[in-house]
Amino acid sequence: MKKTVIRSNEKLTLAEVCAEIKISRSTFYEWRAKGIAPPCYKIGNGELRVSRDDLDRWWEERKVDA
């Protein structure tokens, strides 16, 4: 079985982010328009990327005890 290594400086695609936090792409864009999505960076071809560190930090800030 292949082991996946996660690097802290990893750059995730929008599809990877949405799959990881289990939301649709349209929900991500809604959150981005409202200013509540994780920080994004545009790369040369116009696609968005989210750094692993930013996503993890964003997630931790939103955790609520259930």
Buried (B, 14 or more C-beta within 10 A) or exposed (E): EEEEEEEEEBBBEBEBBBEEBEBEEEEBBEBBEEEEBBEBEEEEEEEBBBBBEBBEEBEEEEEEEE
